[in-house]
Amino acid sequence: MSVQADIRRLTAPDIRARKGGAPIVSLTAYHAHTARLVDQHCDVILVGDSLGMVMHGMESTLPVTLEMMILQGQAVMRGSRRALVVVDMPFGSYEEGKETAFRSATRILKETGCGAIKLEGGSRMAETIRFLVERGVPVMGHVGLTPQSILALGSFKAQGRDRADWPAILDDAKAVAEAGAFSVVVEAVAEPLGRAITESVSIPTIGIGASPACDGQILVLEDMLGLTPRAPKFVKRYGDIGPSIAKAVEDYAREVRERTFPAPEHTYPERKPVA
Ligand code: KIV
């Protein structure tokens, strides 16, 4: 029997049942060590394809591959025990058709052991979401600003600032919910639109730059820790760990150059021969 048998991970149905209830707390994580810290306080850990930009310095999420998502998904699963881990489907791994999406999603579920996948897109992805859900794949949707569409959108700007744009985005959220997704990320939309989406769909909305009325919130961990040089307007910096990392590295470099590190307590003394 597993030594972890007493700890039950949250599931997609647990999160689905939180509509209108206690806010769903979510953050991204890409590594085992950050997953361990995040797991203690969060209901959902997203292994987001933002890892391409945050970890690898890419200009967008487009170059991220299925293999990259699986590798970091495995790390996050090793580091966490309680939160529902959701792994993003990267650009190009699902848009072609529902069978392709199923193959990619099942690779993620089998090879990471995570509890759900996330994919971007509203009405245009509804058929694919339904196909996956009917075959046992829990799906988190993602509407509003969808960063994988950056080439078509032209920039990472907030969506639905004009009321005329609301119906299409509302329809997207409703289509995702009706197709069977267990929750939906609503990214960078005008606040009243985020509120209206939350009131219009039967599944929990997880806001990022959306509205405090959403059923939950998510941020990219490195953004809220102050580790990324530039962060969107919707990010609140809860920490500023960049300068403490820089200071630690500076101290280390100086002590190595001065030969004060390693000190005696960091070295192994010679074992004295037993008489
Ligand atoms: O990739 C990601 O980190 C995301 C969040 C911004 C929701 O999709």
Boltz pocket constraint, residues with backbone or C-beta under 6 A from the ligand:
constraints:
  - pocket:
      binder: B
      contacts: [[A, 28], [A, 46], [A, 47], [A, 48], [A, 49], [A, 50], [A, 51], [A, 88], [A, 185], [A, 187], [A, 208], [A, 218], [A, 220]]
      max_distance: 6.0
